[in-house]
Every structure is written in C-alpha cells, then in structure tokens.
Amino acid sequence: MRHRTHTVTRSALLSERARLMRHQPTESESRLWSQLAARRLGVTFRRQVVVGRAITDFCAPAAKVVVEVDGRYHARRRRTDARRDAKLCRLGYRVVRLSAELVMRDLPAAVAQVRAALEQPP
C-alpha cells in the first residue's frame, strides 16, 4: 500500500507543479502557444500537461503529439531528455523538440515542424 501512496503523492505534486507552470510560461512558450491555442492547427493542444511521470510543455492528446520548447538549460540535459522522450514514445506519443531560439527567431518555421508532426501517421 505504501507504493500506492507514494504514486498518488507524486502524481499530485506533478499536477500542482504543472498548474503553477501554466501561469509562468517562458517568452518562447507564450509565443508558440499563440499559434497552438484555439485549435489553430486543427487539434486541441493543452499547456503543461502531465503525461506519465513528465510535465510536457504542450500536448495534443487526441493526436498523441507532445511539443517541447528547449531553452539553453536543455543543452546540458540531452541524455535525460532522450530518456524522457523514449518514455513518452513508449506511451504512444510523438515528441517534437523545438529550440527556444527557433521559436523566437522564426515562429512560422517552428509551427511548420509541429504541423509536420501532426501530419505524420501515428
């Protein structure tokens, strides 16, 4: 029973952290959200969604697509991010990683990458 309590607690912590993160987006996340919100790409995206044991930046559950916006911090986390992506893939999600720099410099190109992922067969 202890394991179940630990799992519930972890889930509650992740959900609370995701809720807080929705209210404090980075500038690049805000810019990308302006293009993903309101079904602009034909699917519903949600921000800061818990999937498995990860908080994703953007998730389109119906399309099983996760979009991550990576700032400088992620340059030091390539292995950790790769393991996280593999876990999300095992859950059936396609993961699109966009650099924050690309989102800020060329938003249409970033959106095109998301659109391409949505058009790929599951």
N, C-alpha and C positions, 0 to 999 in steps of 0.2 A: 504493500500500500504506500510505502514511503516514496517509491519511484513515481507513482501517480501524482502525489502531492507536489513533488519536485517539477514534474512536467506541467502541471496546472500553474504553478508559480512562475515558471519560465515563460509560459505562454502569456500569462497576464502581464509580465514585465515587458515582453516584446510588444504586445499590443499597446501598452501605455507609452513606451518609447516611440513607437510608430505614430501614435496620436500627437505626441509632442513635436516630432519631426515634421508633421504636416503643417504645423504652424510656424516653422522656421526654415523654409526652403532656402537653398543657396540661390544666387542670382541665375546661374545656369539652369537649375531645376525649374525656376519660375518661368524662364523664357521658353523652355521646352514644353512645360505644362500649358502655356498659352496656345500651343499648337496641337496638343493631345486632348485637351479638355473638350467636353460637349460633343463627343463623337466625330470630331473633325476628320479623323481618318477612317471612319466607318465602324469603329468598335469603341466600347467603353473602356477607358483607362481609369485606374484609381491610383492615388498617390500614397507612397509609404505603406505598402501592404505587406503583411506578414505572410510569407509562403514557406511552409516547413519551419525551419529554425532561422530564417533570414528575413530581414526587412528589405523589401525591394523599393527602388525609387519610384518606378511606375510599373503597373501590372494591368494587362488586359486579360482577365481570367477566361473569357469565352474563347479568345484566340490562343491562349496559353503562351503569351509573349510577355517577357519581362524586359524593361529598359533600365539600364544603369547609367548614370552620368558620373564619370570618374574625374575627380579633380587631382591635383598633384599628390595628394595623400596616397592614391591608389598605385602610383609608380613603385612604391615600396611594398605593395601587397599583391604582387602578381600571382604568386603561388597560392596565397589564401583566397584570392578572388577566383582563381582557376578551380580550386576545390569547391568553392561555393557555387560556381556556375555548373559544375558537374552534378552537384546535388540537386540543383534546380532542374537540370536536364533529366535526371532520373525521375523527377516528379512530373515530367512531361512538358516542361516549359522551354521555349527558345529564349536565349538571353542575347540581348543587343547591348553592347558596351559602347558608349559614346564618350569621347573626351569632353570635358567641360570647355576646353579651348575651342573645339569644333562647334559646340552649341553656341558659344558667344561670338565666334568669328563668322560662321556660315550656317545659320539656323536652317535654311532650306536643305542643305546637304545632310544635316543631322536628321531632319524629318524624313528625307528620302531613304535613309538607312532603316528607319523604323518602318516606313511603308513597305520596303522590300521584304523585311522580315514577316510582316503581316501577309504578304502575298505568297510566301513560301508555303507549300503544303505541310501539314503537321507531321 
